[in-house]
Amino acid sequence: MVTYYDVATGERVELSGVTLANWVAKVANFLVDELDAERGTRIRIGLPSHWLRYVWILGAWRVGAVVVDDAADIGLAGPDLEATEPVRLAASLRPLGGRFPAEPDGFLDVAIHVPSSPDVFIDLDPPAPDDLALELGGRTATHADLLSGPGLADRIVREPQPVADDAADLAAALAGGGSLVMVAGAGPDDLARIAAQEHARLGEEGR
């Protein structure tokens, strides 16, 4: 369902529906078991466009948390370690979900703590349709809004974009059975080449 390219490093990660679901379950279990997250917990995902960003958006939704851009309870930072939330997480964004050389002071390295979580999530308190799912860039949406939006049946190529747009793409792909190819560090020729390789179409703004 999700494929990620980093043109600069040559990295390519492909997550099938099953693999993505396993990752999402691990994140959800970690959030609930280790961080006491629950419906309404506010999570800021401060990662650039990356396959882990998709995983964490879906993991947050799985436990009924709200993906936000401020006033968060939990903050997830990338290698820049920019987070001031009460609970701070960090992802190195190294290939294959690798760890930091040493766990950063004041942060939990998700590559250390998430993989050992169960890959099946038992949802004892699922989000209600009218629970808030995201609050980003002035845009809000409930879980019902996500499910009722237009579905995406195609396989599309995306360049890096704001979290709100990645969230919208994920919701549309889940609703319509589509798939996403995220490409970082690409020029126009790279995008066209990768789209052809992946049998995908180039995404247009707002679509």
N, C-alpha and C positions, 0 to 999 in steps of 0.2 A: 504493500500500500504506500510506503514511503521510501524514496531513494534520495540519497544525499551525495552530492559531489563537491569537493573542494579542488578547483582547478589548479591552484597554486601548489598543493601538496600531492595531488594525484589520488587523494582518498576517495573511495566510493563505498558507501554503506547502503545496503538494501535491507529493509525490514518488511517481511511478508506480513499479512494480517495476523498470523499466529504469533510471530516473533514480536510484533508491535504490541499485541495484547499481553504477552508475557512481561515485556518491559513496563507497560502501564500498570500491571498488577503489582510488580515489584515496587514501583514508585508509590502506589496507593498504600500498600502495606507498610512501607517505610514511614510515610506521612502519618498514618494512624498509630502504628505501634511504637514508633520512636519519637514522634513529635506531637502526638496527641491532636493531630488535625481532625477536623470534623466539618459538618455542614456549616458553611458561613466563614470558615477560616480564610483569611485573605493572603494570597501568595503572589509575590512579584517575581516574574521570570525574566531576569536580566541577562539572558543569553542572546547572542546574535542568532540569525537564522541558521539553524543547525538541526540535525535529526533529534538531538536531545531536547531541543525546545519543543518539538512536536510531542515527544514522550511526556514531558512535564506538564504541558497544557492538558493532555488527556488524563494524566494521573491526578492532577488537581480536580478536574471535573468528576473523575470516578469517585472521589470521596466527598463530593459536594462542596469543595472549596471554590472560592471566587478568584479568578485570575485578574490581577489589578496592576496599576502602574504607580500607586502610592498608598500610604497608610496601610502597609502590609504587616502581617504577623510574622511571615516567613519570607526571606529574600534569597533568591538563587542567583549567584553571580557567576560570570565566566572567569577567564584567567586574570581579568583586571581587578578582581576581588572588590568590586564596588557594590557594597551592601551595608546598610545601617540598621536593618530590621532587628527585632529582639532575637530571632533565630536566623542564623546566616549559614547558607550552604554555598558550595562552590563546585564548579565543573571545570576541569582543565581543558576540555575540548581536544585532548590528544586523540590520535587515531585509536579506534576500537574501544572508546570510552575509558582511556587510560587515566591513571591517577596523577596527581601532582607528585613531584619528587619527595616532598614532605607535606603533611597536612597543614594548610595555612593556619596561622594563629587566629583564633576566634571564629573559625569556619569548620563545618563538617564537609569533608570531601565526599561527594556523592558516589564517586567511583569505589570508595572503600565501603560505604555503608549500605548502598542500595542493592548491589548484586546478590547479597546473601538473604535478602527478603524473599518470601514465598512468591512464586510466579502465578499463583491463583489467589484472587481477592474475593473474600466473602463479605458482601456488602450488607451490614446489619442495619444501616441507617441511610438508605439511598436518598439522593436529592429529590425534592419535589419539583414538579414542572415549573412552579412559579419561583423557585429559588434562583437567586442571581448566579450566573455562571461567569460573567466577565464584566469588567468595568475598566475600560482602556481607552485613553485618548478621547474622552467624552462620550464614548460608545458604551452602552450597557445592553446586556442580553440575558434572559433567563434560559434555563434548560429547555423549556418549551420553545423558546425562540430559535434555539440552535436546531432543534429537531424539525421545526416547521419551515425553515428556510429553503431556498432552492437547492436541489441536489446537484452534485457534480458527478457525471458518469464517465467523463473523459480522463485521460492521463495527461496532466499538464506540467509544464516546466515553469518554475518560479525562480526569480532572482531574490536576493535578500530583501525583506520587507518588514514592516512593523509587526509586533506581536499580535495586534488586533487582526491584521490581515491573515497571518498564519492560522490564527484561531478560526477565522471565518472559512478558510480553505479546508481545514480539518473537518469542521462541522458539515460542510457541503460534500466532501468526499465520503464521509461516513453515511450521510443521508442518501447519496446517489450511487455508492459503490465505485467511486472513482479512485484515482491515485495521484500522488504528488511527487514531483522530482524537483528538489531544491538544489540550486547550483550557486555556489559561492565563488567569487573571484573570477567571473567569466566575462569575456568580451562577446560581441555579437556573433562572431564566427564560432566560438565555443558553444554558445547556446544553441545555434542551429545544428551543430554537429551532435551534441548530446541529445537534442530532441529527436533527431533521426535515429540515433542508436537506441533510444529508449522507446521508440514508436509512440512519441508523445507530441502534443502540440504546444507551441509557445503560449504561455498565459498572457492575457492582455490585462491592463489595469482595470480593476473592478470586476474581473471575470475569472 
